[in-house]
């Protein structure tokens, strides 16, 4: 059980000043993965991690390759990071949010799989980051460093102009890792060979693709008191999702196809939790007071009778 969740995940908001050197503080750890979005503008979602470095940016809402942006994150600190002047993270007078995760202290080489990976892993909190080169020669395995089977994996090729793949063992109850969704588009979860139609093990994830490239795997495992991954069925009864703790960050998607949506308790410190951003679009932040969630001490309540992104068409929804 995680007794201090704030030591593993954090959310900070700020107003950009357009100048290099702005310090973003307020995290209870040194971030290893940071997802930044301009709230009142349409700059891309930007994801940065300590394995690739603060100037190597990938984009959750896009299939495009990574970009080098010298004005992104110029330094990681014990309680945050320093920004450069790049507009997607620090545009003058614009409001931003930074969701961040703690993946551990140091990067190591993991040789558990058929391909070596550079890995940093926080086994206590169930989160790891892995980078590897895939040779495009059929089924291979890559170490993830968690020591247990991941519940969720986000995968992105850095140099192939390929979209993001999202895997969840709880999708549709039992289909698990034989199906994938997409972070950057609103397509339905469907069958695929990209993950070799196989569950990961306690040491490796699977990959099977026809293209040689450099890949990132972000692997997650549910931990009591801290994180939960699952599905709920859309109904007219406004379903309640039990997590066993008060969520700080909630991400939801219709498995049959629709936009992703992110809520958090930093941008909405009290219910209604209606202020949302859409990970697959670069839209500005908006508040939907008809379709929203209420965050409780042990989960979240869908406050949408029928319709919107949270509870329509009797489909299942996946949540992180």
N, C-alpha and C positions, 0 to 999 in steps of 0.2 A: 504494500500500500504506500502510495506517495503522500507524505504528510505535509509537504511544502510545495504545492504545484508551481508557485511563482518562481521557484528556482529552476524550472525547466521550460516554461513557456511564458511569454510576456507580450503585452500590447502597449504601444506608446503612440501618441499623436503629437504632431508639431506643425508649425507654420514655417514654410520655406523662407529663406532670406537671399537665395541666389548666390551665396558666397561660400567658397571653400572653407572648411574648418568648422562648420556648425556641428556642435556636439549634441548627439541624441542620447539621453540618459534615462534612467528609470526602470531598467531591467534588473532583476536580482541575480543575474548571471552574465557571462560573456557570450553573446549570441554566436551560433554557428550557422544558422540559416535565417535569413531575413527576407520577408515578402513585403514589399512596399507598394502602396497605391496612392496616387493623388486623389483626394476625395472630391474636390470641386472642379475637376477638369478631366480631360480625356487622355492624359498620358498613359502609356502602357503600365500594366502590372509588371513589377520587376522582382526577380528572385535571385538572391546572392548568397553564397555560402563560403565557408572558410577553406574548403578544399580547393575550389577554383580561384578564390581570392576576391577581394572587394570590388575590383574593376571588371570582372567577368560576369556579365548579366545574361540571364535567360528570362523568358517572358511567359508567365502562365497562361495568358490569353492568346498566345500566338504559336504558330508552328515554326517560325523563323529560327535560324541558327542563333547561337550566342553572339553577343557583341561585346567588344572591349570599350568601356566607358570610364575614362580616367577620372571623371567627376562623380562617380557613384559613391561607393564607400571607400574612404581613403585609409581608415584604420578601425580595427575592432578593439574595443576596450572592455574592462571588467564589468561594466554596467551598461554597455551600449556600443556606439560606433560614431565615428566622425564622417560627415558627408562632404562631398565635393559640391560643385555648382551645377551638376547635371539636372536638367529641368524635370526629369521623371522622378527625382527624389527630393529636389530642393528648389523648385521654382519660386521665385520671390512672391510673397503674400499668399501663396496657395497652401491649402491644408492637406496633410498627409497622415497616413496610418502605417505603422510598421509592426507586423506580426512576426515574432521571433521565437526560435526554438534552441534549446541547449542540446547539442549532440556529443558533448564530452570535451576532453582536454586536448588530446593529441591524435594525429593521423598516423595510421600504420598500414602495412601491406598485408592483405588477407589472401591467403593461398588455399582457402577451403574449396574453392570451385576450380573448374577447368581453366578459367581465366583469372589472373590476379586482379585485385581491386585495391585502390587506395580508399581506406575506410576510416571514418570517425564515428564512434558509437557510444550512446548513452544507454546502456542496458537497463539501468534502474528505471528510466523513464520510457523505455521502449521506442527509441528513435535513433536512426543511423543514416549517414550519407555515404554513398559509395560511387566512385568514379572508375571507369574501366574502358578498355579498347576491345571492341568486338570485331572479329575477323570476317564475319559473314559466311561462316562455314557450317551452318546448321545449328543443331541444339548444343548449347553450352550452359555452364553454370557459373555464377558469380557470387562471391561471399558478401554477406550483408552485415555481419558483425553483431547481430542482436543476441545470439545465443538461444533464441526461440523462434518459432514460425511467425513471420509478420502477418498482421491482419490486413494491412493496406500497403500498397507500393505505388508511388508516383514515379514514372520513368520518362526521361527526355533524352533524345539524341542531341548532341551539341553541334553537329556539323553536317546533318543530312536534310535539313528543312522538313523534318517529320514532326507531327503533332505529339502532344503529351498522351501517354497511356496511364490509366488509373485502374488498379485492380483491388478488389475487395473480396475476401473469402465469404462475407455474409451476404453478398448480392443475391437476391432472389432466394434466400434461404439456404440453398445447397449447390448452386452452380459454381460459386467460388471463383478460382483463378482460371477457369476455362472461358471466362468472359471478361471483356475490358470496356471501360468507358474512356472518355476523352476529356481532358481538362480544358482544352482550348476551343472546343466546339460543343454544340448541344445535341449531338447524335446519341441514339440509344446505346446502352450496353449490349454487346453482341459477342459471338464466338470469335476467337482469334488464335493464331499460332504464334503470335509475337512473344507471348510468355510461355510458349511451348505447351499450352493447354495443360499445365501441371502446377500443382501447389508448390510453394517453396518448402524448404526444410528448415530446421533450426539453424542451419549454417549458410544456405545458399538460396538465391533466386535463380529462375530459369530464363533463358532467352533463346529465341530462334527467329532469325531474320535473314533477309537476303542481302543486306547492305552492310558493308564495313563502315564502322563509325565509332565515335567516342560517346559514351552514355553516362548518365547519372541515374542512380536509383535512390529514392528517399523512402525508407521503410519504417513502418509504424507498427507497434504492438500495444494493445489496450492494457492499461494499468489501473488497478483499483484506486479510486480517489483522485484520478488525474485525467484519464483519457478513455474514450469509448468509441467503438465503430460498429455500425449495424444498419438495419433497415426498419422502416415502419410502413404500415399499410395505410394508404389514403382512405379516409372514410368521412362521412358527414358528421362524425361524433367528435371532431377536434382531438386527434390522438395525443396522448402524453407519452413522451419518450423518457424512460428511466435510465439514468446514467450512474446513479449512486453518489453523485457529487454535483456541485454547482458549476455548470460549464462557463468557461471564459470566452471560448471561441466555438462557433457552431457553423458547419458547412453542410449544405443539403443539396441533393440533386435527384430529380425524377429519373429512374433507371430506364424508362422508355423514351427519354429524350426531352430535354428542356434546359434552360440556363441553370448553372450552379448559382448558389446564393450564399453569402457569408454574413453572419451577424456576430457581434461581440459585445461584451459588457464594458468596454472602454468608450466606445462611441455612443452607446446607450447604457448609462450607469444604472438606470431604473427601467422597469417595465412601463410601457410597451417597448419590447425590443424590436423596433421596426426599421431602423436605419440599416440599409443593406448595400453591399457591393457585389457585383457579378463577376466571378473570376474568369469567365470565358468572354467577357466584353470589357472594353475600356471606358464604359459609361461613367458619368459622374455618380456619386453617391446619391441615393434617394431614400425617402421614407414612405413605406406603404402601410397605412394604418388600417387597411382592410385585411391584408394578409401579412401576419407577423407572428412572432413567437413571444412567449413569456418565459423567462429563465427562472427556475426554482432552485431550492437547495439540493434537489436530487435529480434534476433533469431539465426538460423544457416541454412546454405545452404549445401545440400548434393552434394558433388562434385564427383559423381560416376554415369556415364551415365547408366550403367546396369551391375550388378555383385557385388561380394564381400558381405560384411556383411551389407551394408547400403541400397542397392537399386536393388535387383534382384528378378526375378520370379513373379513380379507383386503382391507380398504379402504386407500386412500391417506391419508396424514397430511400436513398442511401444517405447516411449522415456520418460526419466525422466530428 
